[in-house]
Amino acid sequence: MAHESYDFNSLKEIMEITDGNLASHIKALEREKYISVIKSFKQRKPNTKYKVSERGRAVFKKHLDGLEQLIRQQRK
């Protein structure tokens, strides 16, 4: 969530995964409404970008909070 949105190839490069693997993850995130898909054309070529939704942002924050709590408990 460092940037406003990412295109498919950027995500694939950052995550170092295959097209099929990334597509599966994107479908799952989209199905849960954690991301929104923005389709457009860039110099006559299709360009698809993915953006985290408010729901996705809230769920991710809750996940991070849970991880932080787990870490704090382990330090005791």
C-alpha positions in Angstrom: 0.0 0.0 0.0 3.0 2.2 -0.5 1.5 3.7 -3.7 -2.0 4.7 -4.8 -2.2 1.8 -7.3 -0.1 -0.8 -9.1 -0.3 -2.4 -12.5 -0.1 -6.2 -13.0 3.5 -6.2 -14.2 4.7 -4.0 -11.3 3.0 -6.3 -8.8 4.5 -9.4 -10.5 8.0 -7.9 -10.4 7.7 -6.7 -6.8 6.3 -10.0 -5.5 8.5 -12.2 -7.7 5.7 -14.5 -8.6 4.2 -16.0 -11.8 1.4 -14.5 -13.8 -1.0 -17.3 -12.8 -0.1 -17.1 -9.1 -0.7 -13.3 -9.1 -3.9 -13.6 -11.0 -5.2 -16.1 -8.5 -4.4 -13.8 -5.6 -5.9 -10.8 -7.4 -9.2 -12.7 -8.0 -9.4 -13.6 -4.3 -8.7 -10.1 -3.2 -11.2 -8.7 -5.7 -13.9 -11.3 -4.7 -13.6 -10.1 -1.0 -13.7 -6.5 -2.2 -10.2 -5.8 -0.7 -9.1 -4.2 -4.0 -10.7 -2.4 -6.9 -9.7 -2.9 -10.5 -9.2 0.0 -12.8 -9.1 -0.8 -16.6 -7.8 1.7 -19.1 -5.7 2.1 -22.2 -2.2 3.4 -22.3 -0.9 4.2 -25.8 -3.7 1.9 -27.3 -2.6 -1.0 -25.0 -4.9 -2.3 -22.2 -3.7 -1.3 -18.8 -5.1 -2.7 -15.6 -4.4 -1.2 -12.2 -5.2 -2.4 -8.8 -6.0 -0.2 -5.8 -6.7 -1.1 -2.2 -10.3 -0.4 -1.2 -11.3 1.1 2.2 -12.5 -2.4 3.2 -9.1 -3.8 2.2 -7.2 -1.1 4.1 -9.3 -1.7 7.3 -8.8 -5.5 7.1 -5.0 -5.1 6.5 -4.7 -2.7 9.5 -6.6 -5.2 11.7 -4.2 -8.0 10.5 -1.1 -5.8 11.3 -2.6 -4.9 14.7 -3.0 -8.7 15.4 0.6 -9.4 14.5 1.8 -6.5 16.7 -0.2 -7.9 19.6 1.3 -11.4 19.0 4.8 -10.0 19.0 4.2 -8.0 22.2 2.9 -11.2 23.9 6.0 -13.1 22.8 8.3 -10.5 24.3 6.9 -10.9 27.8 
